[in-house]
C-alpha cells in the first residue's frame, strides 16, 4: 500500500512539472509587444503623440 502511494505521489509530481513547463512555454511564446497591443496604454500613448516607431 505504501509503495502505491509513493508511485501516485511521484506521478502527480511529474504531471505538475510538465504542466508548469507548458505554462512557461506559453508565456514565453507570447511576446511582450503582443501583450502591449491588447492593453489600453498604446491608445493613450497614441493620443499623446508618444507612439514608438517599431518598424512594423
Sine and cosine of phi, psi and omega as CSV:
sin_phi,cos_phi,sin_psi,cos_psi,sin_omega,cos_omega
0.00,0.00,-0.67,0.74,-0.01,-1.00
-0.92,0.40,-0.57,0.82,0.04,-1.00
-0.90,0.43,-0.64,0.77,0.02,-1.00
-0.91,0.41,-0.64,0.77,0.03,-1.00
-0.90,0.44,-0.62,0.78,0.02,-1.00
-0.91,0.41,-0.66,0.75,0.03,-1.00
-0.91,0.42,-0.70,0.72,0.02,-1.00
-0.89,0.46,-0.66,0.75,0.03,-1.00
-0.90,0.44,-0.67,0.74,0.02,-1.00
-0.89,0.45,-0.71,0.70,0.01,-1.00
-0.89,0.46,-0.63,0.78,0.04,-1.00
-0.90,0.44,-0.67,0.74,0.01,-1.00
-0.90,0.44,-0.69,0.73,0.02,-1.00
-0.89,0.45,-0.67,0.74,0.02,-1.00
-0.87,0.49,-0.69,0.72,-0.01,-1.00
-0.92,0.40,-0.60,0.80,0.05,-1.00
-0.91,0.42,-0.70,0.72,0.01,-1.00
-0.89,0.46,-0.68,0.73,0.01,-1.00
-0.91,0.42,-0.61,0.79,0.04,-1.00
-0.90,0.44,-0.66,0.75,0.05,-1.00
-0.90,0.43,-0.63,0.77,0.02,-1.00
-0.88,0.48,-0.71,0.70,0.02,-1.00
-0.90,0.44,-0.66,0.75,0.02,-1.00
-0.89,0.46,-0.66,0.75,0.01,-1.00
-0.91,0.41,-0.62,0.78,0.05,-1.00
-0.90,0.43,-0.67,0.74,0.00,-1.00
-0.91,0.42,-0.63,0.78,0.00,-1.00
-0.96,0.30,-0.50,0.87,0.00,-1.00
-0.95,0.31,-0.46,0.89,0.03,-1.00
-1.00,0.07,0.97,-0.26,-0.07,-1.00
-0.94,0.34,0.34,-0.94,-0.01,-1.00
-0.90,0.44,-0.59,0.81,-0.01,-1.00
-0.90,0.43,-0.64,0.77,0.02,-1.00
-0.90,0.44,-0.63,0.78,0.00,-1.00
-0.93,0.37,-0.55,0.84,0.01,-1.00
-0.91,0.42,-0.59,0.81,-0.04,-1.00
-0.93,0.37,-0.33,0.94,0.02,-1.00
-1.00,-0.05,0.20,0.98,-0.07,-1.00
-0.88,-0.47,0.26,-0.96,-0.07,-1.00
-0.97,0.22,-0.40,0.92,-0.11,-0.99
-0.84,0.54,-0.67,0.74,0.01,-1.00
-0.86,0.50,-0.57,0.82,0.03,-1.00
-0.91,0.41,-0.64,0.77,0.04,-1.00
-0.91,0.40,-0.67,0.74,0.02,-1.00
-0.89,0.45,-0.63,0.78,0.00,-1.00
-0.89,0.45,-0.67,0.74,0.00,-1.00
-0.91,0.41,-0.53,0.85,-0.01,-1.00
-1.00,0.02,0.01,1.00,0.00,-1.00
0.96,0.27,0.42,0.91,-0.06,-1.00
-0.96,-0.27,0.24,0.97,-0.07,-1.00
-0.89,0.46,0.71,-0.70,0.01,-1.00
-1.00,0.08,0.55,-0.83,0.07,-1.00
-1.00,0.01,0.89,-0.46,-0.06,-1.00
-0.96,-0.29,-0.16,0.99,-0.01,-1.00
0.99,0.11,0.18,0.98,0.02,-1.00
-0.96,-0.27,0.00,0.00,0.00,0.00
